[in-house]
Amino acid sequence: MSEKPKMELIGHDGNIFSIMGRASRLLKQAGMQEEANEMWNRVTSSGSYDEALHIISEYVETELSPVADIKKSTRKKETYER
């Protein structure tokens, strides 16, 4: 999938249809019609509100989207003698 459009969940008053509609429009505007259709189908057949939000967050970047590769420090741990 190409770069995900960004969308804030805040401001939709928890209405899953409003959230899903906004996400779908963003995907379509980004030329991702197939992804918009796939997301819509998955969300409408999901089992819960939370599951629906997480599905949407797979397609558009939201506050629930996983953080991209967090770089771990390469610094070695120091050892101390007692």
Order of alpha helices (4+ residues) and beta strands (2+ residues): alpha-alpha-alpha
